[in-house]
Amino acid sequence: MMIDLLKKGLALGLGFAIVSKEQIEKTVDELVKKGEVSVSDSKDLVNDLVQKGEEQQKEINAKMQEQIQKLLVELKIPTHADMERLEKRIADLENQVGNIHTHTPGND
């Protein structure tokens, strides 16, 4: 959910627009009607624009992931792996305390 908000914010802030294949096809069809693009070239143009859009989206996603990771490190926010490590450590310590308590004379 937060990632979606970041994507939308980044897309708006940088002027990127995520365009669907249908929107691209509609625009290219208009160019064909105006005679600016031939019918034979229109399919290649649609495919090229869709491919470039997908590549740009992948680049944006990679950059966003990188920036998010940097931000998490800067803010010292623990990762999921950090939390799992801490939970395991706590469980191990609880077991050790339980064992000490069980084996202490007079605690029978």
Residue, then its C-alpha position, 0 to 999 in steps of 0.5 A: m500500500m505504501i509502495d503504491l502511494l510512493k509509485k503514484g507520488l513519484a510518477l506525478g512528481l517526475g511527470f511520468a504517466i503510466v499508459s495502458k496498451e489500450q490507450i497507446e493503441k487508441t492514440v496510434d489509431e488516431l495517428v493512422k486516421k490522420g495519415e501520420v502513421s501507416v497501418s502497417d507501421s501502427k502495430d510495430l509502433v504500438n509494440d515499441l511504445v508498450q515495450k519502452g513503457e514497460e522498460q521505463q516502469k522497471e527502471i522506475n521500480a528499481k530506483m524506487q526500491e533502491q531509494i526506499q532501502k536507503l531511506l530505511v537504513e538512514l532512518k534505522i528502521p528494522t527490516h523484516a529480517d532484523m525483526e525475525r533475528l530479534e524474535k529468535r534471539i528473544a526466544d533463545l534467551e527465554n529458553q535459557v532463562g527457563n532452563i536456569h530456573t528449572h535447574t536451580p536448586g530449591n525451585d522444584 
